[in-house]
Amino acid sequence: MEEKQLDEILHEMKYDYERLPEFMDKEELIHRTEPRRRLHAAKKFLPSVIAVLGVILFTIISLTYLDWDKKRASEAEQTEDELEESALVESNEIDPELKEYLANAIEDFKKEIGLEDISNFSHVAMIEQTIKDLKQYSDSGVGDEIDQTKEYIDSVLTTPSMAFKELNHTEEDEQLLMLMNVVAMFQSNLQEYLGELLIDNQIKIPEYPEIIAAQENPETFTGSGSDEIRKFLTILKEQGYSLSMDSKTNYISVQVNYDNLKQQIIQAGFSEGYVKYVDYAKRTNTFSYAMGSDSAWEARADYLLELEALLMEYGQDYSRFFKENLIYDAYFFLDIYLMGPDETRPLTEESKQEFKQFLEEHEDSVFWDIINVAVQEWEKSNWMNYSGVVNPDQLEFLFDERFRHVHYQDIVRVDSWPFTIQTVELYDSYKDRIDQALLTDKSPIDILSLYTYAFQKDDVKTYSSLTVTSSELQEINWWSLKNEIQFLVMDYPTDNQATIYLVEYQWEEDSKIAVTVQLKHTNGLWKISSISRE
């Protein structure tokens, strides 16, 4: 017997052995768990209530699986009273109107994909129980509030083809994000369905290439499980997906057909900025749970620059919600990039050079200051570690036209009174002698904090000493204002001028500038020249 034949037989024996039901099969495990990993990516595309539901749903499903055996064991030991109490909890039925709505939605789902039996779509089989769980364990409104529950049902049972029909560029681009979410969720569902088909029909690895070869013409497939596989391939094609196979792991996976997705977006009338976003999503694999993890660590820098280009060039076309999704991606990639590659410490010369090269080649990038500070920390630790934290809310200001020239380190979160922690000590030292030598190394924000603190104490002598002679100062109730604002954003129009914006962060609209403070640098000190309330 030839060595190659023996090798193939042994491979088949190993493959069949690993599929014995008594044991956990690696491939089956991969096919069953990969879709759940991708659920993470979907949450960042979901608007408002559904985004929260995604997290709740993921948590409930995870806990349900992990605690299943424990629950069965504990139920066996429960007293009759405890079982009665448990029965009361589990009888938390959903509204009849919602049951009917769900049944109709499932029928529509079946018709859209052309399958009568959808038992292998586990997310459909679990949806009623999930609604009950959400009703019982969360305050999301799902299960209790009719409209929110219907919205949740629609989000789970919408197919890409259904979402494409509803796509309209005249609506807010939230609709496009919903499409992307549907594409990501359905990719996960199809991957799980494929895994079940391969297992149920005992389709072996050598047959995978035949399945992939038939995806353009499903009717040509004649291998194991022919009818089911042909139907699956038809669904793939109609819904805008394709299959690929990893030659190293032999894992066959459902992939988004990005060319089809782009074409649908163009036909719906979306502008170039959204088409470019799809190109970015394809390169970064942003629909995947492990977003960007299939690329080298240094690729995160390229992703950051691509996101920056999208936000700078097309930011005016995007809604706030859409921009927030891109900024979230930037935060995600930036955090990974700053932590360095997963290698032994200290960092290798190649990794050090990657950081330094970014600083040399991209001085105009909004991320330059953040990466520069991180590199300084790496150097102080002899390239052993980095423990800094990037605030995604602060990143948002870097892509706001009003603050285009602001640096990251000049964006300060306000969470105390006075605005800076050293203000009280500085005030106590300064107020009696008005020794301005104490202010020579103080920043504009330090001066503003001292001014507001003295103003609220009605210390005219102190706060007046912090202003220029011809200043225009609108009277402000600083004590009240501190409860309105969340950020101080500082800009330097010139070397001798500074502007501080006191900003109220708003979740659904652009942040609001509450007060603008102008300062001048004279005689080695920063002094306030004007204060105006918007």
N, C-alpha and C positions, 0 to 999 in steps of 0.2 A: 504494500500500500504506500502510495506516495506520501511524503511528509506533509504536503499541502492538504491532501484529503484528510489525513489524520487530524491535522490542525483544525480543519473545518468541523469534523465530527465532534472533537473535544469541545470546540466552541459551542456547538449546538447542544451538547449534553450539559455544559455549564449553564447555558441560557435556559434550558428547560428546567434544570434543577432549581435555579434561582427563582423560577415562577411557581414552585410548589406553594400551595396556600399556607402551609404551616410556617413558612418563613417570610420575612419582609424582603421583598424583591427591590433591588436598587433602582432598576429602570422604572418599575411601577411607582416606587416612592417618588422618583423624579417627576414622572408624568402627573402624579396626583398632587404634589406639593408646589411645583413651579407656578401654576396659576394663582395659588394663594399668595405667593411671594409678590406677584404683580399687582395685587390689590392695593398695595401701598401707593403705587404711582397714581392710581385713579383718584385718590382723595384730593390731590392738589388741583385737580381740574373741576371739582364739583363746587357749584355756587352755594352760598349761605347754608341753609339747613342740611342739605345733602352731604356737604363736606363733613359736618359733625356726625351725621349718621354713618358715614363710611368708617370713621374711627370707632364709633360705638359698635357697629356691626362686626368689624374685625376683632374687637375685644371679646364680644359675646361668643362668636364662633370659636375663637381660640380657647376660651375658658371652657366652652362646652365640650370640645374634644379632649382637653387635658384632664378635665375632672369627671369624665364619663364613668370610668371604672370605680373611682372613689365614691361617686354618687350611688352606683348600684350596690356597693358594699355597705354604705351607710344606711340605705333604704332597708336592707335586710335586717338591720339592728334597730330600726325605728319602732317605737311603740305605736299602738293603734291611734292614739291621739295625735301623734306627730304625723302619721300618714294622712289623717283627715285634714290636718292643717296644710300639708303639702298639696293635697288634692284641691283645696280651695285656691291655692296660689296658681296651680297649673290649669285651673278652669277659667283662666283669664281670656275668654274668647273675644275675637274681634267682631266689630260691628257687622251685621248682616249686609249692609250696603257695601262695606269694604270687601266682604267675601265675594259678593257678586261682581264687584269691579275687578277684583283679582282674577276671578274665573274668566271673565271676558278678556282681560289682558293676556292671560296665558293662552287662550284660544287664538288671539291675534298673533301672539309670538309663534305659535305652531304654524299658522298659515304663512307667516312671513318667511320662515326658514324651510317650510315644506316638510315638516316631520310631524307625525301623529304621536309617536312615542318620544317624549323629551325627558325620560327618567334619568338619562345620563347627564343632563344639565342640572347638576346638584344645586346651583343657586336658585333654580326655579322650584325644585322640590322642597327647599328649605325656607322659601320666602314667607309662607304663612306662619311658621314657627318663629321665624326671625321677627316678624311684626309683633307677635305675642311677647317675645323676649324684650323687644324695645319698649313696648307698652309697660311691661312690668318693672324693668330695671333702669329705665332712663326717663329724663324729662324732656326728650326731644320733641314730643308731640305725636310721634308716630304711634299708631294704634289707638290714640285718643282723639286726635284732630283729623277729621275726614280729609281735608284738602292736603295736609302735609303727608298723610299716609298714601294718598293717591299719587302724589308727586314722587314719593319713594318707590312705589310700585312701578311707575312709568320709567324711572331711572334704571331699574334693574331689568325690566323686560323690553327695553327698546333695543332694536338691532341697528347696526350701522346703516342698512338700506333704509330703515324707517327714519333715522336721523338725517340722512342725506336729503330725503324728500322735504324735510322741514327746514333745511338750511336756507337762510336768507340774509344777505349782507346788509339789508336795510334795518335788520334788528340789531340789538346790542351784540357785541362779539362774545357775550356770555354763551350764546347759542353755539358758537364755534367750539368753545371750551367744553360744552356739554357733548358735542359730537366727539371730541377727542377722548372724553371720558368713556363714552359708549364704545368707541373703538378699542380702548384699553381693556375695558371690562369684558367685552365680547371676545377679544383675543384670549383672555384668561379662560373664559368659558369653553371656547373651542379647543384650547390646549388640553383642558381636562377631559372634554368629550373624546378627543383623539386618543388620549391615554386609555380611556375605557374601551374604545374600539379595538385598540391593539391588544389589550389584555383579554377581552371577551372572545376575540376571534383568533387568539394565539398566533398573531402575526409576528414573525421573527425578523430580526435585524436584516438579513439578506434580502427581505422583501421590501424594505423601506424605499430603496431607490426606484422600484417600480411604481410605488404610490406617488412619489414626487414627480416622476416622469409623466404621469397621467393627469396632473392637476389642470393643465390647460384643456384637455379633452377627457373629462372624467369617464365617459362611456367606454374608453379604451382599456380601462383597468379590469383585469380578469383574475386577479389573485385572490387570496383568502379574504372572506368577508366581502365579496365583490359588491353586492347591492348596497350595503351600509357604507363602504368606503367610497363608492361612486357618489352616493348622496352627500356624504361629507365633503367630498371635493367640489361638488356643485355649490354647496353652501359657502365654502371658502371663496370660490370665484365670485359668487353673487354679492357677498358681503365685503369684498375687498381685501382678501388675505392670500397668502401663499405659504408653501411649506419649504423648509430647508433642513439639511441634515448636517450635523457636526461630525466630521470624519474621525475626530479623536474620541469622542464620547459616544458616537452613534445615536445621539439624541436627536429626534425629529421634532421640529418646533414650528409653531404657527407664527408667521411674520406678517406685520402690517404691510400692505401694498401702498407704499408712500406715493408712488406715481399716480395711482388711482385717487388717493386722498387729495393730492394737489389738484388734480383735474376737477374733482368735485367742488373744491373750494373756489377755483377759478370760474367754473361755470355758475356758481352761486353769486359771483360778482365781488368777491372779497379782493381787497387791494394787495399790492405787492408785498407789503409788510407781513401779511398773514401767510402768504406763499413761502416767503423766506423763513418764517417760523417753522413751517413743516420741514424744510431742509435741515434746519437746526435740530428739530426733534428726531429726525432720522439719524443724524450723525451722533447724537448723544444718547440715542436709545431711551429717550425721556419717558416713553410709555412703559418701560420695564420697571419692575420693583427695584432692581439693582441698577438704577439709572447711572450710566456712564462707567459702571464697574468692569465692563468688558474691554476697556481701553487702558492704556498706560497711565500712570499717575500724572505725568507731565502734560497729558492731553487736557487735563482740567484747566490749564492756563489758556489753551486754545478755545475751550468752551466759554470761559469767562470773557474773552475778547469778542467772541461771536455774539454773546448775549449783550455786551456793551454796545456793539455796533447796531444790533436790532433796536435796542432801547433808545439810542441816540438818534438814529436815522428815522425810525418809524414810531417812536414813542407817542407822538402827537396823534397818530392814527388809532392807537390802542386805548381801550377803556382802562380805567383804574384797576379793575379786577384782573384784566388780562396782563397788565404791567406787573401787578403783584405776583402773578404766577411766574413771570420771567425773573423777577427779583428774588423770589424764593429759590429758583434754580441757581441763580448766581450765588446766593448765600450757601446753598448746598455744596456747590463745586468749590467755592472759596474756602469753606471750612475744611474740606478734604485736602485741598492743595496746601493750605498753610500747615497742616499737621504733618506733612512730609510723607514719603512713600512708606509702605510697610516693609521695612528692612531693618537690619541691625543698626544700633546707634554706636558711635556718632554717624551722621549722614555721610554717604559716600561723596567723593569729589564730584561725581556726575550730578548728584542731587543738589549739592551746593551750587554748582555751576548753573543748574536750571533756574534756581531762584535769582542768582545774580544776572543771568542773561535776560530774564523778564524785566528786571529793574533797568538794565542798560537799554533795552530795545523798546520799552513801552512807557516812557516817562509821562506821556500824555494820558495814560489810562486812569480812570477813576479809581481803579484798584491799586494804583502804584503806592500810595501812602500806607494802605493797610498791609500790603506785602512787605514794604520797606520796614515797617515797625516789627513785623513778624521775623524778618531776617535778622534784625538787630537782637531780638530775643534769642533766636537760634544761636547767634554768635556768642552772646553772653554765657550761654550754657555749654559752650564748646560743641555746638551742634548735637546736643544730646536730647533736647526736648523743646516743645513749644506749648504753652498753656493758655494762650490768648483766646478771647471770645469776640466774635463778630455779631453785632446786633442787626438783624434784618430790617428793622424799622429805620435804623440810621442809614442803611444802604439805599432805602427808597429816596431819601433827600438828594442823593448823588445823581439821580436821574430826573429830578424836577427842574424844569426850565428856570424857575425863579432862583434856584440855588446852584446853578450850573458851575460856578467857580469855587464852590465850597469844598473844603477838604474833610475827609472822614473824621479826623481827630478834632475838628472844630464843630462837631455836632454833639451836643451834650444833653443827656436825658435829665430832666428836672424831676427829682423825687424827694426833695427836702426843702426846708426853709431854715435859713436863707439858701440861696441857690448853690453856693459852694460851702464845703464843710469848714474851711478855714476862716470864713467871714466873721464869725463871732469873736474869735481871738484877734483878728486884724482890727476889728472895730474897737475892741477894748484898748488896744495899743495905740490906735490912731486918734481917737476922738478928743482927748484932752489937749494934746499939743499940736494936732493937725500936722504931724511930721510927714511931709510928702516924700521924704527919703524912703519911707516904708513902702511906697507904692511903685518904686522904679522898676521892679521885676514882675509887677502884676499884669495879668492879661486883661483885655477888655471885659471879659466875663467876670473876672475878679472885681473890677471896678464897678460894674453894674450891680453885682451882688451886694457890695458894700453900700452903694448908693440906695438901693431899695430897702435894705435893712435899716439904714439910718433914717430914711424917709418915713418908714412906718413907725419909728420911734419919735418922729417929729423933731429930730435933731437937725435943725436947719443949718447950724454951723458946719456940721460934718458933711451933709450931702451937698451943700452949696460949694464946698471946697473941691468937689469932684466934677464940677462943670466948668465949661469955658465961659468967658464973660458975656458973650452975646448969644448964649444958647436959647433955643426955643423948646421949652419943656412943657409938654401937655401933662396935666396932673393925672396920675394913675393911682387907683387903689391896688397897690401891689399885693396886699394880703389876700384880696379877693381874686386877683389875677392868677396867683400861684395855683389855684384850684382849677383853672381853665387850661393852662398850658402844660405841655409834656416835654418840649424840647427848646433848647436855645441853639440857634444856628448862626454861626459867625462867618462873615465874609470880609475879605480885605481888598477893597477896590484899588487902593494904593498902599504904599508902605506906611503912610501917615494917616490913613483912614481905616476905620472898621465899622461894620454894620452888624448889629445883632438883631436877629429876628426871634421873637418869642412866639412859638408856634403851638397851636392847638391841633393835635393829631386827630383826624376824623377817619373812621373806618370805611365809610361808603363814599366819601368824597375826598377831593384833594385837601391836604392839610391847610388849615387857615392861619394866616399870619395875624396874630392878635395885636402885637405892638412891635414897632420898629425903633431901634435905638441907634443913633449915629455917634461915633466917637472920633476924636482927633488926637494925634500923638504930638504933644507940644512939651518942650523943655524936658524931654525924657520920660514923660508920663502920659498915660491914656486918660482923657477927660471926655465927659459926655457933652455933645454939642446940640443934640435934639432928641426928643422923645415924642412919638406920635402913635396914637391908637388908630387902628384900621376901622 
